[in-house]
């Protein structure tokens, strides 16, 4: 007899099973080959690698994400699993002895140390010089543009990585649910040892049982299963008589509901898992748009602060010039001493404001670096560039229509109503009686033979069918779940309409924000022009202006310049916010804004845009 080992390649790598087969037409299986195959199975199964299976699942997950993004359309972006990012884990971890007692470092106050700086007397000039040294930028700072900031954040920002992983987890949950609807193989091998005494001696026997099966859920409810069982015993001590046995069976079973659990409700978990992946794709795409808007706001805030620092430095220079001129006038006897003191005081106020601006900029820059996932100690310098998006022509009714059509969050809210309507149907179905059809068939080998091999005997085939009916005498929990699902449906409906109202308010607010920013920018431009004319008038007739006149003119010019810079920033953010609130923002995989028609590179010279023209 020639025996060989065959791999069942139709099973997943983790469930490979060995069969012993004969080349002869008449199937038979002796006790010794049975033990050989079973022992081989028990030894080799734990050694079969699962890494290749995990990599296959990673590829399948990535393919699922790609398909969901393509279904979403509009150039939607999807993440991919990077196995190097995650902990590999250990099959047999060796935990430390104190794993359940994590250490805490909290010394007593006596063990701490505080070193105070001795008080010194410093004048304003020395303080200003020391502050200038502190405020000086790192000479090794790297210029960071807006596009580079966004691209860096897409690779390193914690919140972006968390959003990617949330999307990945939904895809993995879908694969878990889809796997439950595929044929699920199983293989259970059991080795047993028994002994019993007879006539002062003990009979020892080894038993081996291998059960290979597969179960399949049915799309309309219930499941079917098939199993192949092989059992063998071998007497280790043949003192009395050999009782070696070997048999096999093929078992087919099916359980089909006819009332409760029958129909489309059986696939509700799978349907919901697939819809959840669509929702996750929308949520991730909407997050990318919101994230782009937030990074834009943070970056422009840094640019405005830099411009405010430049305005403050110019004011300090001009205040120092006014102070010097006023002191000269006091020396020549042409003005009173308090005028010089007033000029000195204004210079000190300007220095103090400048120091606050510089410190606020450093704090904002550190927060920006932390948000994009960069170490705060990395020296970078922000490129002071403002966006130059064209101002859109806003039609409120058209803007609302665009938002209701294109807003991804509103589409998800709308589809959630359908989800909870299905939940009501599922809960209603759960109130029915249990009425199931049970089928089973058992095909054994010849029971009259101790060594039957695989010689199945149709004469001993056993088929059974049964109808099992259970009266719905207690459906209190099901009634409560139905009422709960109905209430939740009404809540979701109201939440959808509330979301539409909130979206309408947001669109109208963003439209008004554009108008408000435009008006503010025009006003501040006139304010800057008036302040510059006032300063020019003072410079033209210096003897007619007091120190207070000069300092007030400098303060007014600085405030007007700062307000103008903020108005320009607010206008660009209002345009981006309007595009996002109406569902028209599109962000490419590299983090650049994709211009929509009417917003081409010929019209826009600011950063953050890519050309999508053919």
C-alpha positions in Angstrom: 0.0 0.0 0.0 1.4 3.4 -1.0 0.4 6.3 1.2 1.2 10.0 0.7 0.6 13.3 2.5 -1.8 15.7 0.7 -2.3 19.4 1.7 -5.8 20.8 1.5 -5.0 24.0 -0.3 -8.6 25.1 -0.4 -8.3 25.9 3.3 -6.6 29.0 4.7 -3.0 28.7 5.7 -3.8 28.5 9.3 -6.3 25.6 8.8 -4.3 23.3 6.5 -5.2 19.7 7.2 -3.4 16.5 6.2 -5.2 13.6 4.7 -3.9 10.1 4.1 -5.2 8.7 0.9 -4.6 5.5 -1.0 -3.9 5.2 -4.7 -6.2 2.2 -4.9 -9.8 2.5 -5.8 -10.9 0.7 -2.6 -10.4 3.3 0.1 -9.0 1.8 3.4 -7.1 3.2 6.3 -5.2 1.0 8.7 -4.6 1.9 12.4 -0.9 2.6 12.0 -1.2 5.1 9.1 -4.0 6.8 10.9 -1.8 7.4 13.9 1.0 8.6 11.6 -1.2 11.1 9.9 -2.8 12.3 13.1 0.5 12.7 14.9 1.9 14.5 11.9 -1.1 16.8 12.0 -0.7 17.6 15.7 3.0 18.3 15.4 3.0 20.4 12.2 -0.1 22.5 12.6 1.4 24.8 15.3 4.5 25.2 13.1 2.6 26.5 10.1 3.4 30.1 9.7 0.6 32.7 10.0 2.6 35.7 8.8 1.8 35.1 5.2 -1.8 34.9 6.1 -1.6 38.3 7.9 0.1 39.9 4.9 -2.7 38.5 2.7 -5.3 40.1 5.0 -3.4 43.4 4.9 -3.5 43.3 1.1 -7.2 42.5 1.2 -7.8 45.4 3.6 -6.0 47.8 1.4 -8.0 46.6 -1.6 -11.2 47.1 0.4 -10.2 50.6 1.3 -9.3 51.4 -2.3 -12.7 50.1 -3.5 -14.5 52.2 -0.9 -12.6 55.3 -2.0 -13.4 54.7 -5.7 -17.0 54.2 -4.8 -17.0 57.5 -3.0 -15.5 59.2 -6.1 -14.3 62.7 -6.4 -10.6 61.7 -6.0 -11.2 60.4 -2.5 -8.1 59.3 -0.7 -7.7 56.1 1.4 -5.0 55.0 3.8 -3.0 51.8 3.5 -1.8 49.4 6.3 1.9 49.7 7.1 2.7 46.6 9.1 6.0 48.2 10.3 4.0 50.8 12.2 2.4 48.2 14.6 3.7 46.0 17.4 4.4 42.5 16.2 3.5 40.9 19.5 4.9 37.7 21.0 3.5 34.2 20.8 4.7 33.4 24.4 5.3 36.7 26.1 7.4 36.7 29.3 5.8 39.5 31.5 8.0 41.0 34.2 7.1 40.1 37.8 5.8 43.6 38.6 3.7 43.9 35.4 0.6 44.4 37.6 2.3 47.2 39.6 3.4 50.0 37.3 6.0 52.2 39.0 5.1 55.8 39.9 7.7 58.6 40.4 6.4 61.1 42.9 9.1 62.2 45.3 8.5 64.3 48.4 8.9 68.0 48.3 12.0 67.7 50.4 13.7 65.8 47.6 13.1 68.6 45.1 15.2 71.7 44.5 14.4 75.3 43.5 17.1 77.7 42.6 16.2 81.4 42.6 18.0 84.0 40.5 19.5 86.8 42.7 17.7 90.1 42.2 19.6 92.6 40.0 19.0 96.1 38.9 18.6 96.5 35.2 17.6 99.4 33.1 15.3 99.3 30.1 18.2 99.3 27.7 19.8 96.2 29.2 16.5 94.4 29.4 15.8 95.2 25.8 19.3 94.0 24.7 18.8 90.7 26.6 15.4 90.2 25.1 16.8 90.9 21.6 19.3 88.0 22.2 16.5 85.7 23.3 14.2 86.7 20.4 16.9 86.1 17.8 16.0 83.1 15.7 18.1 80.0 15.3 20.5 80.5 12.4 20.0 76.8 11.5 16.2 77.3 11.0 14.7 75.7 7.9 12.2 77.6 5.9 8.9 75.8 6.1 6.3 76.6 3.4 2.6 76.0 3.6 2.7 73.1 1.2 5.5 71.5 3.1 3.6 71.9 6.4 0.5 70.2 5.0 2.6 67.4 3.5 4.5 66.9 6.7 1.3 66.8 8.8 -0.2 64.1 6.5 2.7 61.8 7.4 3.2 62.7 11.1 0.2 64.5 12.7 -1.3 62.4 15.5 -4.9 63.4 14.7 -4.4 62.6 11.0 -2.9 59.2 11.8 -5.8 58.5 14.2 -8.3 59.4 11.5 -6.6 57.0 9.1 -6.6 54.2 11.7 -10.3 54.8 12.4 -10.9 54.2 8.7 -8.8 51.1 8.8 -10.6 49.7 11.8 -14.0 50.0 10.0 -12.5 48.1 7.0 -11.2 45.4 9.2 -14.5 45.0 11.0 -16.1 44.6 7.5 -13.6 41.9 6.6 -14.4 40.1 9.9 -18.1 40.2 9.1 -17.6 39.1 5.5 -15.4 36.2 6.7 -18.3 35.0 8.8 -20.3 34.6 5.6 -17.7 32.5 3.8 -17.2 28.7 4.3 -15.5 28.4 7.7 -13.3 25.3 7.9 -12.4 23.7 11.1 -10.2 20.8 12.2 -10.1 19.3 15.6 -7.6 16.5 16.4 -7.9 14.7 19.8 -5.4 12.3 21.2 -6.4 10.2 24.3 -4.8 7.6 26.5 -6.8 5.1 28.5 -5.9 2.2 30.8 -7.9 -0.5 32.7 -6.8 -3.4 34.7 -7.7 -7.1 34.1 -6.3 -10.1 35.8 -3.6 -8.1 37.6 -2.4 -6.5 34.4 -3.4 -3.2 32.7 -4.5 -2.8 29.1 -3.3 0.5 27.7 -4.8 2.1 24.6 -4.2 5.3 22.6 -7.1 6.9 20.7 -6.9 9.4 17.9 -9.9 11.4 16.6 -9.7 13.9 13.7 -12.8 16.0 12.8 -12.6 18.0 9.6 -15.6 20.2 9.0 -16.8 23.3 7.2 -19.8 25.6 8.0 -21.6 28.0 5.7 -24.1 30.7 6.6 -27.1 30.9 4.3 -28.0 34.3 2.8 -31.7 33.9 3.8 -30.9 32.6 7.3 -29.6 29.5 9.0 -26.5 27.5 8.1 -25.3 24.3 6.7 -22.3 22.2 7.7 -20.4 19.2 6.6 -17.9 17.2 8.7 -15.5 14.3 8.1 -14.6 12.3 11.2 -11.9 9.7 11.5 -11.3 7.8 14.8 -8.8 5.1 15.6 -7.7 3.2 18.7 -4.5 1.2 19.2 -3.9 -1.3 22.0 -0.4 -0.8 23.4 -0.5 -4.0 25.4 -1.9 -7.0 23.5 -1.7 -9.3 26.6 -5.3 -10.5 26.2 -6.4 -9.7 22.7 -6.0 -6.9 20.1 -9.0 -4.6 20.1 -7.6 -2.1 17.5 -10.4 -0.2 15.8 -10.8 2.4 13.1 -13.8 4.1 11.6 -14.9 7.2 9.7 -18.1 9.2 9.2 -19.4 11.9 6.9 -22.0 14.2 8.6 -24.1 16.7 6.8 -26.3 19.2 8.8 -28.6 22.1 8.0 -30.6 24.5 10.1 -33.0 26.8 8.2 -35.4 29.3 9.9 -38.8 29.7 8.3 -40.1 32.6 10.5 -37.9 34.5 12.9 -34.5 35.1 11.3 -35.6 34.3 7.8 -35.0 36.6 4.8 -33.0 39.7 4.4 -32.8 40.3 8.1 -30.3 37.5 8.3 -27.8 39.6 6.4 -28.3 42.8 8.4 -24.9 42.7 10.2 -23.2 42.3 6.8 -25.3 45.1 5.2 -24.5 47.4 8.1 -20.8 46.6 8.1 -20.6 47.5 4.4 -22.6 50.7 4.8 -20.3 51.6 7.8 -17.3 51.4 5.5 -19.0 53.9 3.1 -19.6 56.2 6.1 -16.0 55.8 7.2 -14.8 56.8 3.7 -17.0 59.9 3.8 -15.9 60.8 7.4 -12.2 60.4 6.4 -12.6 62.5 3.3 -14.5 65.2 5.3 -11.8 65.1 8.0 -9.1 65.7 5.4 -10.9 68.8 4.2 -11.5 70.1 7.7 -7.9 69.3 8.5 -6.6 71.3 5.5 -8.8 74.2 6.7 -7.5 74.0 10.2 -3.8 73.8 9.1 -4.5 76.8 6.8 -5.9 78.8 9.7 -2.9 77.9 12.0 -0.4 78.7 9.2 -2.0 82.1 8.3 -2.1 83.0 12.0 1.6 82.5 12.2 2.1 84.6 9.1 -0.1 87.4 10.6 1.9 87.2 13.8 5.1 87.6 11.9 3.7 90.6 10.1 2.6 92.0 13.5 6.1 91.5 14.8 7.5 93.4 11.8 5.0 96.2 12.4 6.0 96.3 16.1 9.7 96.5 15.2 9.0 99.4 12.9 7.0 101.1 15.7 9.9 100.6 18.1 12.3 102.2 15.6 10.0 105.1 15.0 9.3 105.6 18.8 13.0 105.6 19.5 13.5 108.3 16.8 10.7 110.3 18.3 12.3 109.9 21.8 15.7 111.0 20.5 14.2 114.0 18.7 12.2 115.0 21.8 15.2 114.7 24.1 17.1 117.0 21.7 14.3 119.5 21.9 14.4 119.4 25.7 18.2 119.9 25.6 17.8 123.0 23.4 15.0 124.3 25.6 12.3 124.2 23.0 10.0 121.8 24.9 9.3 120.6 28.4 10.9 117.6 30.1 7.6 115.7 30.4 7.4 115.5 26.6 10.7 113.6 26.6 9.4 111.3 29.4 6.2 110.7 27.4 8.3 109.7 24.4 10.4 107.4 26.5 7.4 105.8 28.0 5.9 105.2 24.6 9.1 103.5 23.5 9.0 101.2 26.5 5.4 100.3 25.8 6.3 99.5 22.2 9.1 97.3 23.4 6.8 95.5 25.8 4.2 94.9 23.2 6.9 93.6 20.8 8.2 91.2 23.4 4.7 89.9 24.0 4.2 89.4 20.2 7.4 87.5 19.9 6.6 85.3 22.8 3.1 84.6 21.5 4.6 83.8 18.1 7.0 81.3 19.6 4.2 79.7 21.6 2.0 79.5 18.5 4.8 78.0 16.4 5.5 75.3 19.0 1.8 74.4 19.1 1.8 74.3 15.2 4.8 72.0 15.2 3.2 69.8 17.8 0.0 69.6 15.7 1.7 68.6 12.5 3.7 65.9 14.4 7.1 67.7 14.5 9.3 67.8 17.6 9.0 71.2 19.2 12.8 71.6 19.4 13.2 71.4 15.7 14.2 74.9 14.4 11.9 76.0 11.6 10.9 79.4 10.2 7.6 80.0 8.6 7.5 81.5 5.1 5.4 84.7 5.4 3.2 84.1 2.4 -0.5 84.9 2.3 -3.1 83.1 0.1 -4.6 84.9 -2.8 -7.8 83.1 -3.6 -10.3 84.9 -5.8 -13.5 86.0 -4.0 -16.4 83.8 -5.2 -19.8 85.1 -6.3 -22.1 83.9 -3.6 -25.8 83.1 -4.3 -27.3 82.0 -1.0 -29.9 79.7 -2.5 -27.4 78.0 -4.8 -24.9 77.7 -1.9 -27.5 75.9 0.2 -28.4 73.6 -2.7 -24.7 72.7 -3.2 -24.4 72.0 0.5 -27.4 69.7 0.7 -26.2 67.8 -2.4 -22.5 67.5 -1.7 -21.9 67.6 2.0 -20.6 64.2 3.0 -21.7 64.5 6.6 -25.3 65.3 5.5 -25.3 62.3 3.2 -24.3 60.0 6.1 -27.0 61.5 8.3 -29.5 60.8 5.6 -28.4 57.2 5.2 -28.5 56.7 8.9 -32.2 57.1 8.7 -32.4 54.2 6.4 -30.2 52.2 8.8 -32.6 52.7 11.7 -35.6 52.0 9.5 -34.1 48.6 8.8 -33.4 48.1 12.5 -37.1 48.6 13.2 -37.8 45.8 10.6 -35.3 43.5 12.2 -36.8 44.1 15.6 -40.3 43.4 14.2 -39.0 40.1 12.7 -37.5 39.1 16.1 -41.1 39.0 17.5 -42.1 36.1 15.3 -42.2 32.5 16.5 -39.2 30.2 16.0 -40.0 27.7 13.2 -37.0 25.9 11.9 -36.2 23.1 9.5 -33.5 20.8 10.7 -31.8 18.4 8.3 -29.0 15.9 9.0 -27.4 13.0 7.3 -24.8 10.6 8.7 -22.9 8.3 6.4 -20.6 5.9 8.3 -18.2 3.2 7.4 -19.2 -0.4 8.0 -19.8 -0.7 11.7 -19.4 -4.5 11.6 -15.7 -4.2 10.7 -13.1 -3.1 13.3 -10.8 -1.8 10.6 -13.2 -0.2 8.1 -10.8 2.3 6.5 -12.8 4.6 4.2 -15.1 1.9 3.0 -18.4 3.9 3.5 -21.6 1.8 3.7 -24.7 3.5 2.2 -26.7 0.7 3.8 -26.1 2.3 7.1 -26.8 5.9 5.9 -29.0 7.8 8.4 -31.0 10.8 7.2 -33.3 12.8 9.4 -35.5 15.9 9.0 -37.5 17.8 11.6 -39.7 20.9 11.9 -39.2 22.6 15.3 -41.8 25.2 16.3 -41.5 27.3 19.4 -44.5 29.4 20.5 -43.7 33.1 21.1 -44.9 33.0 24.7 -42.3 35.4 26.0 -41.4 38.3 23.7 -41.1 41.1 26.3 -37.5 41.8 25.5 -38.2 41.8 21.8 -41.1 44.1 22.3 -38.9 46.5 24.3 -36.2 46.4 21.6 -38.8 47.1 18.9 -40.0 50.2 20.8 -36.5 51.2 21.4 -35.6 51.0 17.7 -38.7 53.0 16.9 -37.7 55.8 19.3 -34.1 55.8 18.0 -35.5 56.1 14.4 -37.4 59.2 15.4 -34.3 60.6 17.0 -32.2 60.0 14.0 -34.8 61.7 11.8 -34.7 64.8 14.0 -30.9 64.7 14.1 -30.9 64.6 10.3 -33.1 67.7 10.0 -31.2 69.4 12.7 -28.0 68.7 10.7 -29.5 70.2 7.6 -30.5 73.3 9.6 -27.0 73.6 11.1 -25.4 73.2 7.6 -27.7 75.9 6.3 -26.6 78.2 9.1 -23.0 77.4 8.5 -23.3 78.1 4.8 -25.0 81.4 5.4 -22.5 82.4 8.0 -19.6 81.6 5.8 -21.2 83.6 3.0 -21.6 86.6 5.3 -18.0 86.0 6.5 -16.8 86.7 3.1 -18.8 89.9 2.9 -17.7 90.9 6.4 -14.0 90.3 5.7 -14.2 92.2 2.4 -15.8 95.2 4.2 -13.2 95.0 7.0 -10.4 94.9 4.5 -11.7 98.0 2.7 -12.1 99.9 6.0 -8.6 98.9 7.2 -7.0 99.9 3.9 -8.6 103.4 4.3 -7.5 103.4 8.0 -3.9 102.6 7.0 -4.0 105.4 4.4 -5.4 107.9 6.9 -2.8 106.9 9.5 0.0 107.3 6.9 -1.3 110.7 5.9 -1.4 111.7 9.5 2.2 110.5 10.0 3.2 112.4 6.8 1.6 115.6 8.1 3.5 115.4 11.3 6.8 114.7 9.5 6.1 117.7 7.2 5.7 120.1 10.2 7.6 118.5 13.1 7.7 121.6 15.3 3.9 121.9 15.4 3.4 118.3 16.8 4.0 117.3 20.4 5.4 114.0 21.5 1.9 112.8 22.3 0.8 113.6 18.8 3.7 111.6 17.4 3.2 108.6 19.7 -0.5 108.5 19.1 0.1 108.6 15.3 2.5 105.7 15.5 0.1 103.6 17.6 -2.7 104.3 15.2 -0.6 103.3 12.2 0.5 100.0 13.9 -3.1 99.1 14.9 -4.3 99.9 11.3 -1.6 97.7 9.8 -2.3 94.8 12.2 -6.0 95.1 11.5 -5.4 95.1 7.7 -3.3 92.0 7.9 -5.9 90.2 10.0 -8.7 91.3 7.5 -6.7 89.8 4.6 -6.2 86.5 6.6 -9.9 86.4 7.5 -11.0 86.9 3.9 -8.9 84.0 2.7 -10.1 81.7 5.5 -13.7 82.8 4.8 -13.3 81.7 1.2 -11.9 78.3 2.2 -14.6 77.9 4.8 -17.3 78.7 2.3 -15.9 76.1 -0.2 -15.7 73.5 2.6 -19.2 74.3 4.0 -20.8 73.9 0.6 -19.0 70.5 0.0 -16.9 71.8 -2.9 -13.4 71.5 -1.3 -11.2 68.8 -2.8 -7.8 67.9 -1.3 -5.3 65.8 -3.2 -3.3 62.9 -1.7 -0.2 65.2 -1.3 -2.3 67.7 0.7 -2.7 70.3 -2.0 -6.0 72.0 -2.8 -7.5 71.0 -6.1 -8.9 74.1 -7.7 -12.5 74.0 -8.9 -13.5 75.6 -12.2 -13.2 79.4 -11.9 -10.4 79.0 -9.3 -7.5 78.1 -11.7 -3.8 78.9 -11.3 -4.2 81.9 -13.6 -6.4 83.5 -11.0 -4.7 82.2 -7.9 -1.1 82.7 -7.1 -1.1 81.6 -3.5 0.3 78.3 -2.1 -1.5 75.1 -1.6 -3.0 74.6 -5.1 -2.4 71.9 -7.8 -3.2 72.1 -11.4 -5.7 69.3 -12.5 -6.2 70.5 -16.1 -5.5 67.9 -18.8 
